[in-house]
């Protein structure tokens, strides 16, 4: 019996632990360290208008990747006394440093990729219009421009409506270890002429619910039921071994 118990204990000790953690993933050879940041969203409203969201989100899901997302809504409706204008201006300056984990590396590849997803709605007879962009991001090394990516600008009027899912890039450049600056901007606008009649509001919607108050659109609006969780202007910054 003692030999049997000793053998059983030996077998159990050699079995892998059920709670043992898998080995950690190796660190990428190149990484990004975020530095100082100045991000601002400036609303402008005149007349019968509405703005929502106005967010700048900077996320780093991996050591070699940074994702910046700008989200907002601008709506303008008819007013009997004056024209209506609603605008959101986004501006971000993000400092970052590229570091080489592998001492043998001399250069890295820095890439930018952009996409914009959202909705533009206008009113008939040219009295209501909406516009987006362009949304652009540029990386600088001191005062030298290294690379730029832009999501194209769009506008609607005279009863036009437009659903956007645009993409640009990736573009890339070879860089050394050091400090860099990303400058990213975007603008969304809705306008509506003076109107004595009850008319549909014009809107630029580039943010997930509930940024746009449903009171500004009807059940029969052209994009009812649209999936809005990924709305916004997004730029992906990535470094990799060159």
C-alpha positions, 0 to 999 in steps of 0.5 A: 500500500505504501508503494502504491501511495508513493507511486500515486503521489509521484504521478500527481506531482508530474501532472501539469497544474490545472491553474498553470498560466500559459507562457506570456506572449513575447514583447514586440521588438518595437514599441510606442510610449505615449507622452503629453497630449492636448485634445480639444473638441470645440462646439459652435451652435447658432439657431435651432441646433443640437450637438452630442458626444464630442469625444477623443479616445486614445487607446493602446491595445498593444505596445506597438499600436495606438488607436485614436477615435473622434466621435460627435454629432451636429444637427441643425433645424429650421428656425423662423427668425434666423439660419441655424449652424452646428459644428464640432471641431476636433483637434488632437496633438499626441506626443509619443516615443518609438523604442527598440526592445531589440538592441540589434534593430536600427530602424522601424516601420511607422504606419498610419491608417484611417477610416470614417463611419457615419451618416449625413442627412439633408433637407429638401430644396437646399435649405438643410445640408450636412458635411464631414471632414476631411479627417486627417492625421499627420506624424511629425519628427520635430518640424518635419512632416513624415506621413499623412493619412486623410479620410475624404470629405463628404457633404449632402444637400437638397434632400440627399442622404449618405451613409459613409464607411471610408478607409485610407491607408495604410501609409508607412515610413521608415523611422529610427528610435526617438520622439514624434508628434501626431496631429489629428483633426476633423470637423462635422457640420450641419446647417439649415436656412431660416424656415417658417415651415416644419421641416426635417433637421439636417445632421452629421452623425458620427458617434454611437447612440445615444449621442443623437437625441431621437427627437431630432429624427423620425421613425421613417428616417432613411437610416432607421436601425443602422448599427452605430457602435463603430461610428466616428473618425478613427486613426491607427498608429502602428510600429513594426520592425523594419 
